[in-house]
Amino acid sequence: MSEAPSSGPKSFPRLSFFGATQTVTGSCFLIETLKARVLVDCGLFQGSKTERELNYRPFPFEASSIGAVLLTHAHIDHSGLLPKLMREGFTGPIFATAATFDLCSVMLPDSGHIQEAEVQQLNMRNRRRGLPIVTPIYTVEDATATLALFRPAAFKTWLRIANGIRARFWNAGHLLGSASIEVEIANEAGKITRLLFSGDLGPGHKLLQADAEAPAGCDYVVCESTYGDTDRADASTEKRRHLLSREVKEAARSNGALLIPSFAVERTQELLVDLVSLMNANELPRAPIFIDSPLATAASGVFAKYVNQMPSGEALTSALQAPNVHFTESVEQSKAISRFRNFHIVIAASGMCEAGRIRHHLRNWLWREEATVLLVGYQAQGTLGRLLLDGTSRVRLMGEEVEVRARIRSIDLYSGHADAGELLSWLQARLPVAGNVFLTHGEREAIAAFKNSLAGAQPGLSVVVPSIDEVFLLDGGTGQCLDRPHPPRIAPENSGRLDWNNELSELLLDISQTTAQAADERARRVIIRRLRRALAKEDAPS
């Protein structure tokens, strides 16, 4: 293993924040000592184009210098850059629970397939435009090779991770196999520094997961804040199913469709259990349910393997075998759904409408009044799902302008994340914290609200909101922010925000709509001339 850079024992241990800072994607934290470098998560950036471009740029560290990775769970925003890490020289172990490994075995190759397919389409456009071709972040082959690096981690069992570093995993209640990770670092004098990484924490009403667990009394806690500004009232199974039943009934039109963009892993299975249960109880008319996601199909197989370890496991088995549930595999089967004439339900990835088969269904249905789109998960800034949730009337989808006539609805009770009250309860149970609580994996408003709610949790508690690429010295007291060795890869204020690409897309839609609504040819030419004059003054101060 390559050694960490040495600048004297007083400069270590360090904790660097390379993702999930004031945004909800790209989770990646680096622990450094004099003798080791260990990553906690190595996730793909989603959201705005500015953030997604980080996936193509070099890591802010040498991949070959990383001795090991601790993986909290299989979601792509936590695991999705592991194949790139391996491709660039990482050869160490990836410690994860058995269920996380099984899910990554289907999710990472699927992600590699998406990288290859998207780059293939992009390169076709680039060739027509005379632009240089690009290479995928990684391939299916890279993803498959990465799986050989995984090592099993049982809950509540200490593992030696690297020289002077050990860790143990605790159930996080977020996803099958998800974990909070406790890390102990021993220095040359035998002094122990204890860190706790929450990972993503599940809510108290999760259908298929038990409640989260973790130890108390650590020196530092890195805590997610996704819903730090949200309190869900009456977040019970009964309430969730009541809301779902109401939305399905309102969507059910003889020639209509209910489209549910959903994360393929766990969210799809939860929805399936609830829909089939409601239909079996005659609270909903029995309608065809299409699971149009090869990843969801493969993930359902993984869930079936662990069904005896889950609450509601029998209900999941029954739902997977229901006669009105249809799993599609091929592209031809997916396309055939569009020819279905009676009311039906389509559950397809991705949950934020950024990739996958849901985009094809949205293109077919968004412009139709008889369609309903039901959003059932977190929608990050800059994603198509967030634009729809915020009420946009037109979108650019797969190179086309589409008017939004479909009903856009949302149910927040399917979230896999704890809400503000649950986050506060989890963190209070971890007290006392000798050093800092670092708030990550949340947008600015959510983090600010959660930080405010922590004001009285512990007298003198230091709560820090790191920005991207910041480095902290963990010397047992309040963590000291060190000078960055390099400028941040993106301006910290651009994390978790709409970017220039979102603004450009909105501008193009506005231009198209305004021009189309102009009275005549002369009026359209006036608009175009004004735009040209504005572009000619582009170097003028804004």
C-alpha positions as CSV (number, residue, x, y, z in Angstrom):
1,M,0.0,0.0,0.0
2,S,1.2,3.5,-0.9
3,E,1.8,5.6,2.1
4,A,-0.1,8.9,2.8
5,P,2.0,12.1,2.4
6,S,3.9,12.8,5.6
7,S,4.0,16.3,7.0
8,G,4.5,15.4,10.6
9,P,2.4,13.5,13.1
10,K,0.5,16.6,14.2
11,S,-1.1,16.9,10.8
12,F,-2.9,13.5,11.1
13,P,-5.4,12.0,11.1
14,R,-7.3,14.0,8.4
15,L,-10.7,13.7,6.9
16,S,-11.4,15.1,3.4
17,F,-14.8,15.7,1.9
18,F,-14.8,14.9,-1.8
19,G,-18.6,14.6,-2.3
20,A,-22.1,14.9,-0.8
21,T,-21.2,18.4,0.4
22,Q,-24.2,20.7,0.4
23,T,-25.6,18.3,-2.2
24,V,-27.1,14.8,-2.1
25,T,-24.8,12.9,-4.5
26,G,-21.2,11.8,-5.0
27,S,-20.6,10.6,-1.4
28,C,-16.9,10.2,-0.9
29,F,-14.8,10.8,2.2
30,L,-11.0,10.2,2.7
31,I,-9.5,9.2,6.0
32,E,-5.7,9.7,6.1
33,T,-3.1,8.8,8.7
34,L,0.7,8.7,8.6
35,K,0.4,5.1,7.4
36,A,-2.9,4.6,5.5
37,R,-5.5,6.1,3.3
38,V,-9.0,4.7,3.4
39,L,-12.1,5.9,1.5
40,V,-15.6,5.8,2.9
41,D,-17.8,5.5,-0.2
42,C,-17.0,6.4,-3.8
43,G,-20.2,7.6,-5.4
44,L,-21.3,8.9,-8.7
45,F,-22.4,12.5,-9.0
46,Q,-25.9,13.1,-10.2
47,G,-27.9,16.4,-10.5
48,S,-26.8,19.3,-12.5
49,K,-24.4,19.0,-15.5
50,T,-21.7,20.9,-13.6
51,E,-21.8,18.2,-10.9
52,R,-22.1,15.3,-13.3
53,E,-19.0,16.4,-15.1
54,L,-17.0,15.6,-11.9
55,N,-17.5,12.0,-12.8
56,Y,-15.3,12.4,-15.8
57,R,-12.5,14.4,-14.1
58,P,-9.6,13.0,-12.2
59,F,-10.1,12.0,-8.6
60,P,-8.6,14.6,-6.1
61,F,-6.3,11.8,-4.9
62,E,-4.2,9.0,-6.5
63,A,-6.4,6.0,-6.8
64,S,-3.4,3.7,-6.3
65,S,-2.6,5.3,-2.9
66,I,-6.0,4.2,-1.4
67,G,-5.5,1.2,0.8
68,A,-9.1,0.2,1.3
69,V,-12.7,1.3,0.8
70,L,-15.5,1.1,3.3
71,L,-18.9,1.1,1.5
72,T,-22.0,2.1,3.4
73,H,-24.5,0.7,0.8
74,A,-25.1,-0.1,-2.9
75,H,-26.9,3.0,-4.1
76,I,-25.0,4.5,-7.1
77,D,-24.4,7.9,-5.5
78,H,-22.3,5.9,-2.9
79,S,-20.8,3.1,-4.9
80,G,-21.0,4.3,-8.5
81,L,-17.4,5.4,-9.0
82,L,-15.8,2.3,-7.6
83,P,-15.1,0.8,-11.1
84,K,-13.4,4.1,-12.1
85,L,-11.3,3.9,-8.9
86,M,-10.3,0.3,-9.8
87,R,-9.7,1.4,-13.5
88,E,-7.3,4.1,-12.3
89,G,-5.1,1.9,-10.1
90,F,-6.9,0.9,-6.9
91,T,-6.3,-2.7,-6.0
92,G,-7.3,-2.9,-2.3
93,P,-10.3,-4.5,-0.6
94,I,-13.8,-3.0,-0.6
95,F,-15.5,-3.8,2.7
96,A,-19.3,-4.1,2.5
97,T,-22.1,-6.2,3.9
98,A,-23.1,-9.4,2.0
99,A,-26.3,-7.9,0.8
100,T,-24.5,-4.7,-0.4
101,F,-22.2,-6.9,-2.4
102,D,-25.1,-8.8,-3.9
103,L,-26.8,-5.6,-4.9
104,C,-23.6,-4.1,-6.3
105,S,-23.2,-7.3,-8.4
106,V,-26.2,-6.2,-10.4
107,M,-26.1,-2.4,-10.0
108,L,-22.5,-1.7,-10.9
109,P,-22.6,-3.7,-14.2
110,D,-25.9,-2.0,-15.0
111,S,-24.2,1.4,-14.3
112,G,-21.4,0.4,-16.6
113,H,-23.9,-0.4,-19.3
114,I,-25.5,3.0,-18.9
115,Q,-22.1,4.7,-19.2
116,E,-21.3,2.8,-22.4
117,A,-24.8,3.4,-24.0
118,E,-24.9,7.1,-23.1
119,V,-21.4,7.7,-24.5
120,Q,-22.2,5.8,-27.7
121,Q,-25.2,8.1,-28.3
122,L,-23.2,11.2,-27.4
123,N,-20.4,10.2,-29.8
124,M,-22.9,9.8,-32.6
125,R,-24.0,13.4,-32.0
126,N,-20.4,14.6,-31.6
127,R,-19.3,13.1,-34.9
128,R,-22.2,14.9,-36.7
129,R,-21.2,18.1,-35.0
130,G,-17.4,17.7,-35.7
131,L,-16.7,17.4,-31.9
132,P,-14.2,15.1,-30.3
133,I,-15.4,11.7,-29.2
134,V,-15.4,10.8,-25.5
135,T,-14.9,7.6,-23.5
136,P,-17.2,6.2,-20.9
137,I,-16.4,6.7,-17.2
138,Y,-16.1,3.0,-17.0
139,T,-17.4,-0.1,-18.8
140,V,-19.4,-3.2,-17.9
141,E,-16.1,-5.1,-17.9
142,D,-14.6,-2.6,-15.4
143,A,-17.6,-2.9,-13.1
144,T,-17.5,-6.7,-13.2
145,A,-13.8,-6.7,-12.4
146,T,-14.4,-4.4,-9.5
147,L,-16.6,-7.0,-7.8
148,A,-13.6,-9.2,-7.2
149,L,-12.3,-6.6,-4.7
150,F,-15.2,-6.9,-2.4
151,R,-14.7,-8.4,1.1
152,P,-17.6,-9.4,3.5
153,A,-18.4,-7.3,6.5
154,A,-20.8,-8.6,9.1
155,F,-22.7,-6.2,11.3
156,K,-21.2,-5.4,14.8
157,T,-18.0,-7.2,14.0
158,W,-14.6,-5.4,14.1
159,L,-12.5,-5.6,10.9
160,R,-8.9,-4.7,10.5
161,I,-9.0,-2.3,7.5
162,A,-5.4,-0.9,7.3
163,N,-2.4,-0.3,9.5
164,G,-3.8,1.3,12.7
165,I,-7.4,1.5,11.4
166,R,-10.3,-0.9,12.2
167,A,-14.0,-0.6,11.5
168,R,-17.4,-2.2,12.2
169,F,-20.7,-1.9,10.4
170,W,-24.1,-1.1,12.0
171,N,-27.5,-1.5,10.4
172,A,-28.6,1.9,8.9
173,G,-32.2,0.9,8.1
174,H,-32.0,2.6,4.7
175,L,-31.6,-0.2,2.1
176,L,-31.0,-3.9,2.1
177,G,-27.5,-4.2,3.5
178,S,-27.1,-0.5,4.3
179,A,-24.7,0.4,7.1
180,S,-23.4,3.2,9.3
181,I,-19.7,2.7,9.8
182,E,-17.7,3.1,13.0
183,V,-14.0,3.7,12.5
184,E,-11.2,3.6,15.1
185,I,-7.8,5.2,14.3
186,A,-4.9,4.4,16.6
187,N,-1.8,6.7,16.5
188,E,1.8,5.8,17.3
189,A,1.2,6.5,21.0
190,G,-1.9,4.3,21.1
191,K,-4.4,7.2,21.3
192,I,-7.7,6.2,19.7
193,T,-9.8,8.6,17.5
194,R,-13.4,7.3,16.9
195,L,-15.4,8.4,13.8
196,L,-18.9,7.4,12.9
197,F,-20.3,7.8,9.3
198,S,-24.1,7.6,9.3
199,G,-24.3,6.6,5.7
200,D,-27.9,7.1,4.6
201,L,-30.4,6.6,7.5
202,G,-33.7,5.0,7.0
203,P,-37.0,6.3,8.4
204,G,-38.9,4.5,11.2
205,H,-41.7,3.3,8.8
206,K,-39.5,1.4,6.3
207,L,-41.5,-1.5,4.9
208,L,-38.6,-3.9,4.3
209,Q,-35.9,-2.7,6.8
210,A,-35.4,-2.7,10.6
211,D,-34.6,0.4,12.6
212,A,-31.1,1.9,12.4
213,E,-28.5,1.2,15.1
214,A,-25.1,2.8,16.0
215,P,-22.8,3.4,18.9
216,A,-22.6,6.5,21.0
217,G,-19.7,8.6,22.3
218,C,-17.6,9.0,19.2
219,D,-15.2,11.9,18.6
220,Y,-16.6,12.8,15.2
221,V,-19.8,12.1,13.5
222,V,-20.5,12.5,9.7
223,C,-24.3,12.7,9.5
224,E,-26.5,12.8,6.4
225,S,-29.1,15.6,6.2
226,T,-31.2,14.9,3.1
227,Y,-34.5,15.7,4.8
228,G,-33.2,17.9,7.6
229,D,-35.9,20.4,6.9
230,T,-38.9,18.0,6.5
231,D,-41.1,16.5,9.2
232,R,-43.5,13.8,7.9
233,A,-46.7,13.7,9.8
234,D,-48.3,10.3,10.4
235,A,-45.7,8.4,8.4
236,S,-47.2,5.0,8.8
237,T,-47.8,2.1,6.4
238,E,-51.6,2.8,6.6
239,K,-51.1,6.5,5.7
240,R,-48.7,5.7,2.9
241,R,-51.1,3.1,1.4
242,H,-54.0,5.5,1.8
243,L,-52.2,8.2,-0.2
244,L,-51.1,5.7,-2.9
245,S,-54.6,4.4,-3.2
246,R,-56.0,7.9,-3.7
247,E,-53.4,8.7,-6.4
248,V,-54.0,5.5,-8.3
249,K,-57.8,6.0,-8.2
250,E,-57.5,9.6,-9.5
251,A,-55.1,8.4,-12.2
252,A,-57.2,5.5,-13.4
253,R,-58.7,6.5,-16.7
254,S,-59.8,4.0,-19.4
255,N,-57.1,5.1,-21.8
256,G,-54.6,6.5,-19.4
257,A,-51.4,5.5,-17.6
258,L,-49.8,6.0,-14.2
259,L,-46.0,6.4,-14.6
260,I,-44.0,6.0,-11.5
261,P,-40.3,7.0,-11.8
262,S,-38.7,4.9,-9.2
263,F,-35.3,3.8,-7.9
264,A,-34.9,0.2,-9.1
265,V,-33.6,-1.1,-5.8
266,E,-36.0,-1.3,-2.8
267,R,-38.3,1.6,-3.8
268,T,-39.7,-0.5,-6.7
269,Q,-40.2,-3.5,-4.4
270,E,-41.9,-1.4,-1.7
271,L,-44.3,0.1,-4.3
272,L,-45.1,-3.4,-5.6
273,V,-45.9,-4.7,-2.2
274,D,-48.3,-1.8,-1.5
275,L,-50.0,-1.9,-4.9
276,V,-50.6,-5.6,-4.8
277,S,-51.7,-5.5,-1.2
278,L,-54.3,-2.8,-2.0
279,M,-55.5,-4.7,-5.0
280,N,-55.8,-8.0,-3.1
281,A,-57.8,-6.1,-0.4
282,N,-60.1,-4.8,-3.2
283,E,-59.2,-1.2,-2.2
284,L,-57.9,-0.7,-5.8
285,P,-59.1,-2.3,-9.1
286,R,-56.7,-4.9,-10.3
287,A,-54.7,-3.3,-13.1
288,P,-51.6,-4.4,-15.0
289,I,-48.4,-3.3,-13.3
290,F,-45.3,-3.2,-15.6
291,I,-41.9,-3.2,-13.9
292,D,-39.9,-1.8,-16.9
293,S,-36.4,-2.1,-15.6
294,P,-34.0,-5.0,-16.0
295,L,-32.1,-3.7,-12.9
296,A,-35.3,-3.8,-10.9
297,T,-35.9,-7.4,-12.1
298,A,-32.4,-8.4,-11.1
299,A,-32.6,-6.5,-7.8
300,S,-35.9,-8.3,-7.0
301,G,-34.0,-11.5,-7.3
302,V,-31.5,-10.3,-4.7
303,F,-34.3,-9.3,-2.4
304,A,-35.9,-12.7,-2.7
305,K,-32.6,-14.2,-1.5
306,Y,-32.9,-12.2,1.8
307,V,-36.7,-12.3,2.2
308,N,-36.5,-14.3,5.4
309,Q,-34.5,-11.6,7.0
310,M,-36.9,-8.8,6.2
311,P,-40.0,-7.4,7.9
312,S,-42.9,-8.0,5.4
313,G,-40.8,-10.6,3.6
314,E,-43.9,-12.8,2.9
315,A,-45.8,-9.8,1.4
316,L,-42.8,-9.2,-1.0
317,T,-42.8,-12.8,-2.1
318,S,-46.5,-12.6,-2.8
319,A,-46.2,-9.3,-4.7
320,L,-43.3,-10.6,-6.9
321,Q,-45.5,-13.6,-7.9
322,A,-48.8,-11.7,-8.5
323,P,-50.4,-12.5,-11.9
324,N,-51.0,-8.9,-12.9
325,V,-47.3,-8.0,-12.3
326,H,-45.2,-8.1,-15.5
327,F,-41.4,-7.8,-15.5
328,T,-40.0,-6.6,-18.9
329,E,-36.5,-7.5,-20.1
330,S,-35.9,-6.6,-23.7
331,V,-36.2,-3.2,-25.4
332,E,-38.9,-4.7,-27.6
333,Q,-41.0,-5.6,-24.5
334,S,-40.5,-2.1,-23.1
335,K,-41.7,-0.5,-26.4
336,A,-44.7,-2.8,-26.5
337,I,-46.0,-1.2,-23.3
338,S,-46.8,1.9,-25.3
339,R,-49.3,-0.1,-27.3
340,F,-51.3,-1.0,-24.3
341,R,-54.7,0.7,-24.5
342,N,-56.4,0.2,-21.1
343,F,-55.3,1.8,-17.8
344,H,-52.0,0.5,-16.6
345,I,-49.2,1.3,-14.2
346,V,-45.5,1.6,-15.2
347,I,-42.8,1.6,-12.7
348,A,-39.4,2.3,-14.3
349,A,-36.0,3.8,-13.4
350,S,-34.5,6.2,-12.8
351,G,-36.2,7.7,-9.8
352,M,-35.1,11.3,-10.7
353,C,-36.0,10.8,-14.4
354,E,-32.3,11.3,-15.5
355,A,-31.7,8.0,-17.3
356,G,-33.3,4.7,-18.1
357,R,-36.6,3.6,-19.6
358,I,-38.7,6.1,-17.7
359,R,-37.6,8.8,-20.1
360,H,-39.1,7.0,-23.0
361,H,-42.4,6.6,-21.2
362,L,-42.3,10.3,-20.2
363,R,-41.7,11.3,-23.8
364,N,-44.8,9.2,-24.9
365,W,-47.1,10.4,-22.1
366,L,-46.1,13.8,-20.6
367,W,-48.0,15.7,-23.3
368,R,-51.2,13.7,-22.6
369,E,-53.8,14.9,-20.1
370,E,-54.9,11.4,-19.4
371,A,-51.5,10.5,-17.9
372,T,-50.3,10.9,-14.4
373,V,-46.7,11.0,-13.2
374,L,-46.3,10.0,-9.6
375,L,-42.9,11.0,-8.0
376,V,-42.1,8.9,-4.9
377,G,-38.5,9.8,-4.0
378,Y,-36.1,12.7,-3.5
379,Q,-35.6,14.9,-6.6
380,A,-32.2,16.6,-6.6
381,Q,-31.7,20.1,-8.0
382,G,-31.1,20.1,-11.7
383,T,-32.8,16.8,-12.5
384,L,-35.8,16.4,-14.7
385,G,-37.8,15.0,-11.8
386,R,-37.2,18.2,-9.8
387,L,-38.2,20.3,-12.7
388,L,-41.5,18.4,-13.0
389,L,-42.0,18.6,-9.2
390,D,-41.5,22.3,-9.3
391,G,-44.2,22.7,-11.9
392,T,-42.4,23.4,-15.2
393,S,-44.8,23.6,-18.2
394,R,-42.3,22.5,-20.9
395,V,-39.2,20.3,-20.8
396,R,-36.5,19.2,-23.2
397,L,-36.5,15.4,-23.3
398,M,-34.3,13.3,-25.4
399,G,-33.6,16.2,-27.8
400,E,-37.3,17.2,-28.1
401,E,-39.5,19.9,-26.6
402,V,-42.4,18.4,-24.7
403,E,-45.3,20.3,-23.2
404,V,-46.3,19.0,-19.8
405,R,-50.1,18.3,-19.8
406,A,-49.9,15.2,-17.5
407,R,-50.8,15.4,-13.9
408,I,-47.7,15.6,-11.8
409,R,-48.2,14.2,-8.3
410,S,-45.9,13.2,-5.4
411,I,-45.9,11.1,-2.3
412,D,-43.0,11.7,0.1
413,L,-43.7,8.7,2.4
414,Y,-41.7,6.3,0.2
415,S,-38.5,8.0,0.9
416,G,-35.7,5.8,2.2
417,H,-34.3,8.7,4.3
418,A,-35.1,9.7,7.8
419,D,-36.9,13.0,8.2
420,A,-35.8,15.9,10.4
421,G,-37.2,14.5,13.6
422,E,-35.8,11.0,13.0
423,L,-32.3,12.4,12.1
424,L,-32.4,14.5,15.3
425,S,-33.4,11.4,17.4
426,W,-30.6,9.3,15.8
427,L,-28.0,11.9,16.4
428,Q,-29.1,12.6,20.0
429,A,-28.7,8.9,20.7
430,R,-25.1,9.1,19.5
431,L,-24.1,11.8,22.0
432,P,-21.9,12.9,23.5
433,V,-19.7,13.9,20.6
434,A,-16.3,15.2,21.7
435,G,-15.3,16.9,18.5
436,N,-17.5,17.8,15.5
437,V,-20.7,16.8,13.9
438,F,-20.2,17.2,10.1
439,L,-23.5,17.6,8.2
440,T,-23.4,16.2,4.7
441,H,-25.6,14.7,2.0
442,G,-28.2,17.5,1.9
443,E,-29.0,20.7,0.1
444,R,-28.3,24.0,1.8
445,E,-31.8,24.6,3.1
446,A,-32.1,21.1,4.6
447,I,-28.6,21.3,6.2
448,A,-29.3,24.8,7.6
449,A,-32.6,23.7,9.2
450,F,-31.0,20.5,10.7
451,K,-28.1,22.5,12.0
452,N,-30.5,24.9,13.7
453,S,-32.4,22.0,15.3
454,L,-29.1,20.7,16.8
455,A,-28.5,24.0,18.7
456,G,-29.7,22.5,22.0
457,A,-28.7,18.9,21.5
458,Q,-25.4,19.1,23.5
459,P,-23.9,22.2,25.2
460,G,-21.0,23.5,23.0
461,L,-21.6,21.0,20.3
462,S,-19.6,22.0,17.2
463,V,-21.6,21.5,14.0
464,V,-19.7,22.0,10.7
465,V,-21.0,22.1,7.2
466,P,-18.1,21.2,4.9
467,S,-17.8,22.3,1.3
468,I,-16.4,20.2,-1.5
469,D,-12.7,19.2,-1.2
470,E,-12.3,20.7,2.3
471,V,-9.9,18.9,4.6
472,F,-10.1,18.7,8.4
473,L,-7.5,17.7,11.0
474,L,-9.0,15.4,13.6
475,D,-6.8,15.7,16.7
476,G,-9.5,14.7,19.2
477,G,-10.9,18.2,19.7
478,T,-12.8,20.5,17.4
479,G,-11.6,19.6,13.9
480,Q,-9.4,22.2,12.3
481,C,-10.1,23.1,8.6
482,L,-6.7,22.8,6.8
483,D,-5.6,24.7,3.7
484,R,-6.7,22.8,0.6
485,P,-3.8,21.3,-1.4
486,H,-5.6,22.3,-4.6
487,P,-8.5,24.6,-5.5
488,P,-12.0,23.0,-5.2
489,R,-13.0,21.1,-8.4
490,I,-16.1,23.2,-8.6
491,A,-17.1,26.4,-6.8
492,P,-18.7,25.4,-3.5
493,E,-21.7,27.6,-4.2
494,N,-22.5,25.5,-7.3
495,S,-23.1,22.3,-5.3
496,G,-26.7,21.3,-5.2
497,R,-27.8,24.2,-7.4
498,L,-29.3,24.7,-10.9
499,D,-26.4,25.4,-13.2
500,W,-25.8,27.1,-16.6
501,N,-27.1,24.1,-18.5
502,N,-30.4,24.2,-16.7
503,E,-30.7,27.9,-17.4
504,L,-29.8,27.3,-21.1
505,S,-32.4,24.6,-21.4
506,E,-35.0,26.9,-19.9
507,L,-33.9,29.8,-22.2
508,L,-34.2,27.6,-25.3
509,L,-37.7,26.6,-24.3
510,D,-38.7,30.2,-23.7
511,I,-37.3,31.3,-27.1
512,S,-39.1,28.5,-28.9
513,Q,-42.4,29.2,-27.1
514,T,-42.2,33.1,-27.5
515,T,-41.3,32.8,-31.2
516,A,-44.1,30.3,-31.9
517,Q,-46.6,32.6,-30.2
518,A,-45.5,35.7,-32.2
519,A,-48.2,37.1,-34.4
520,D,-46.5,36.8,-37.7
521,E,-43.3,36.4,-39.6
522,R,-42.3,40.0,-39.0
523,A,-42.7,39.7,-35.2
524,R,-40.6,36.5,-35.2
525,R,-37.8,38.2,-37.0
526,V,-37.9,41.1,-34.5
527,I,-37.4,38.6,-31.7
528,I,-34.5,37.0,-33.5
529,R,-32.8,40.3,-34.2
530,R,-33.1,41.3,-30.5
531,L,-31.5,38.0,-29.5
532,R,-28.7,38.6,-31.9
533,R,-28.1,42.1,-30.6
534,A,-28.0,40.7,-27.0
535,L,-25.5,38.1,-28.0
536,A,-23.3,40.7,-29.7
537,K,-23.1,42.5,-26.3
538,E,-22.2,39.3,-24.4
539,D,-18.9,40.8,-23.2
540,A,-20.8,43.7,-21.5
541,P,-20.9,43.5,-17.7
542,S,-23.9,41.6,-16.4
